[in-house]
């Protein structure tokens, strides 16, 4: 194994090295300008070495060649500054352009004398002043490029470092060259000052270059490095030119000019280095670095930066020693400069010492602070090494995982994760590590981790990168996952018997017909059984509703035990049950019918055995309808066939099994048509009256809206009560409008929206609401419409909008209560209609949520503003802890979705108090007001509110916050304690009636 292979980390989730960005030709494109630059510099150096072929060409190239290179650098820097206004170094490039322009102008003047006029350059001349003006803009530009200190101590240290470098170079230069007799003998004071100014400015410039090398900015590093190299090369050539030995023999076009030429071209290329590497372009998107910097580069740079002051002092010492090499007196300039350098070094070391003490104290405070945060956090913080081992585990692991942190350190993290989740976790971690950090700084992973007791915890972790490994910030979400699963279960199961409800049963039938269930080789051999308990109403009336509930629970248990594994038993509502028998596709039609009928007969016998309830014995029978799946049948049609077969069994004498046939279906359709005609006749004779029941805000008792209800009027003008005789739509026709019994709290004729009754109710409710708005009673009115009625052609959003416009009622004054979503209605189509109504401005309420026909599918798909709790939940919220928990969960869902919550059928003050304690915001029922005619309704609206039970027990700020998006007012409050409440009698589970003959 090679050394390189031995150093590869054993990180189990480390992805393979990604291919470098830019494609195979990106490196060649970036290298081409460098090759051109090297070729130009090499050609110039070669020409200088060969003397350019003639003295005239040498003079021209030594003067105007350098001028052209300097002007090229000036143009490049200024052009980059103009075309890249968003770069942070724009002033620096402008200054470098001015500096290069001064150098180009000086070389041009020099060439004018030597090449054009053919005379020696006078001393001093205009070229000397141009060369002198080269350094100041470059020095200021370097200050712009340098990383600015953040404190006064940093600025002081920068100035001292610059002087240390500059003073040391001044001492050495003065000892080597500047004190040469040629600088002083026979020269005027102005000429001596000019001669000293240029090398001194070079010393300042090289001092800035060296100081910037250790303080350069991290952005555009390549461009800054190129600038430093260009200026360092220029200053080096200036130092060589300043030397008396070289200056006496210098002439234009020699090899020394090649250094100035290369420095100008490097400065011309410098601003475009960052642009080519993706850091300076305005149009190119930022790309992650292909190769990270070597880990040791920062340490080397830091060490050199720390040694720089001592190196400067050493250079100063060498200059002093050279000055006194012949035993003569030390030069005053050298002595003064050396003393100031030593003083600057002492002051710098004192500042560094004080700053180190301050930084050490701050580091200790921050370390203690973060240690307290980590050790005191309830979340578990773990650091995994590149090999997948745990390097650190916070103390919170003892409380969350039941394991001591010291015992977890050194173990593999993968050994704690559930085997079923390990593959998914590794895949997510590999994907996260392969993503550039700037695109995804962290990720979130949820998996199961083993507790010390052996049970599995649901853990949610936020993952971040850390020194080649990962940091896991984990928290226990087992209770949240359990609650979500419980809410999902409650939404798809009957609260009393815990059997699947209608929505889940319909989904199971759909899966069976689609052949997607495991082990289902023939979807066409599927059968649906509808079961109704005969005589159940007598049990409720004689023994009581509690006994009826207990009987239903026992019947559900028998049904669950009697069906085969893989089949589904469900409660559809009231005393109606259903069973899905999945076929295996291995027998013919006759054998299939025989087996299913045998199962149905066994179920009938099992359900007809006596039940032990309330210390006594109760007897009921079972009528069962069977329907087999045929090619092309839909779930709704198959369930309707089984329902019709069950009614056939009840009509034939009950306590029997009937197989669906086409003749009963034709008869049922005829009965439904007669029922529809009868309802239309009733409407034509105006036998309905419109009443309104106030909807009260539980926090204040104010009337928030009114709910429209239709009641049938007798021939003498007497209105039938909700539980009294119902019009024709209340009888259960075939095919039925809904499966299961209708709720007993409202008239079925108000139907809360069947056929023409629904259109009449909507029209009359809008008319009266418009009259109340004109009279000053501006409260919204809610109208309940059936899902099938809402999606047919008779009640479109356009007709609703036209109705509102015709009567002048604002759209936000109308709320449509969507009845229990029928499985036969497409949610896609229903979602389109509901969205169209909301776009008009009409509010939407999901009615009967928590009942037999509602589910999370409608809540997830339909954009509703409010959620109306079913009466079955309201009736049991006081005395049933199970119902209370379900209601609390549904209210929490409404809270999280920003929906209003309305409880229907609140007939007792105890129910209002319990619902208010659970966080329900609005209620409707006899506890506040019965349905009112228009005169009494206006009196109630003028009064404005009703007393709410439990106000004196409610602490300030109690209740859960509910965000409301709709026409009803919002209510916000905080959590409250739940106290004991009185237990009202349970509601009746009414027996399914036999349709009229």
Number of C-alpha atoms within 10 A of each C-alpha: 5 6 7 7 8 8 8 9 13 12 15 13 18 20 15 9 7 9 9 12 12 10 8 10 8 13 10 9 11 13 10 11 15 14 11 11 15 15 12 15 19 14 12 24 22 14 19 21 15 14 17 20 11 9 13 15 16 22 21 19 23 27 25 23 22 30 27 21 24 31 25 21 29 26 19 22 26 23 15 20 22 12 12 16 12 12 16 14 19 21 17 23 29 23 24 30 29 23 26 30 25 25 30 29 22 26 23 22 21 25 25 17 16 18 19 11 10 10 10 10 17 11 11 12 12 15 23 20 15 19 19 22 20 24 26 18 19 25 23 17 22 25 17 19 24 21 15 14 13 8 9 9 15 15 13 15 20 19 15 20 24 24 24 31 27 27 28 31 24 27 27 22 21 21 22 15 16 21 14 13 10 12 17 13 9 9 11 10 10 10 14 15 12 16 18 15 13 20 22 20 19 26 24 22 23 25 24 27 27 19 24 21 18 17 17 21 15 10 15 22 15 18 23 24 16 19 27 24 18 24 26 20 20 20 24 19 17 18 17 13 18 19 16 17 11 13 11 10 8 14 15 22 28 21 19 21 24 25 21 25 24 24 29 29 23 25 28 29 22 24 28 21 21 18 18 15 17 18 20 22 17 14 7 11 9 13 14 15 12 11 8 7 9 8 8 9 10 10 11 11 14 13 12 13 17 12 11 18 24 14 15 23 21 13 20 28 19 15 24 22 15 15 22 13 11 8 8 8 9 15 15 9 14 22 15 12 21 22 14 15 26 19 14 22 21 13 15 20 14 12 16 15 12 12 14 12 12 12 12 12 12 12 12 12 12 12 12 12 11 12 13 11 11 17 15 13 13 17 21 25 22 23 24 25 22 19 16 21 19 22 18 17 23 23 20 22 22 16 12 18 22 14 16 16 18 15 9 19 18 15 15 16 17 18 11 16 19 17 13 10 14 16 13 13 18 15 12 16 21 15 14 23 22 15 15 12 13 10 10 12 13 15 16 15 15 17 19 21 23 17 16 13 9 10 10 17 21 19 22 20 22 15 21 19 17 13 10 13 19 20 21 22 18 22 20 20 17 15 11 11 14 12 13 13 12 14 18 13 16 23 25 24 25 21 21 14 18 16 25 25 27 27 23 21 24 20 13 20 28 18 16 26 26 15 17 13 16 9 12 20 16 17 23 22 25 25 26 27 30 30 30 30 26 21 18 23 21 16 20 20 13 10 14 17 19 18 20 26 22 17 24 23 16 17 22 21 16 15 23 18 13 17 18 14 10 13 15 21 25 27 28 26 23 22 25 23 26 27 23 24 24 28 23 15 16 11 13 9 12 8 11 19 18 11 13 22 20 13 17 27 18 14 24 22 14 17 26 18 15 14 17 14 17 14 7 10 9 19 17 20 20 30 30 32 29 30 26 23 22 14 9 9 13 16 23 15 15 24 27 22 27 26 29 27 28 28 25 26 24 24 14 13 9 20 21 19 26 26 19 22 15 10 8 16 18 13 12 20 15 15 19 21 14 14 20 18 13 15 21 16 12 17 15 11 9 12 18 24 16 19 21 23 23 28 27 27 25 28 19 15 19 19 27 23 26 25 20 25 26 29 25 25 17 12 8 6 11 10 16 16 14 17 12 11 14 19 22 20 22 18 19 22 23 23 21 17 14 17 19 24 19 18 19 15 13 19 24 24 24 27 24 24 27 24 18 16 22 22 16 18 26 25 16 15 22 26 17 17 26 23 15 18 16 12 10 11 15 18 20 25 27 27 26 26 25 23 24 21 20 22 19 12 10 12 17 17 22 12 12 19 17 12 17 20 12 12 15 16 23 19 21 17 23 27 27 24 25 26 25 22 24 19 18 14 14 13 17 10 12 21 17 14 20 24 17 15 21 20 12 16 18 25 27 27 26 26 25 25 28 28 23 25 23 25 22 16 13 17 16 10 12 20 17 26 24 26 25 25 24 23 22 22 23 25 23 20 26 24 17 14 11 14 21 19 15 20 24 18 18 21 26 20 17 24 20 12 18 18 22 27 27 28 27 23 22 22 18 17 18 19 26 28 23 22 26 27 23 24 28 32 29 29 30 27 22 16 19 23 18 14 21 19 13 15 8 13 19 15 11 16 20 12 11 14 18 18 14 20 20 15 15 7 11 16 12 11 12 19 23 21 21 25 20 21 17 22 23 23 15 18 20 15 15 13 15 17 10 11 9 8 13 11 14 14 13 17 17 18 21 21 21 21 14 13 17 10 6
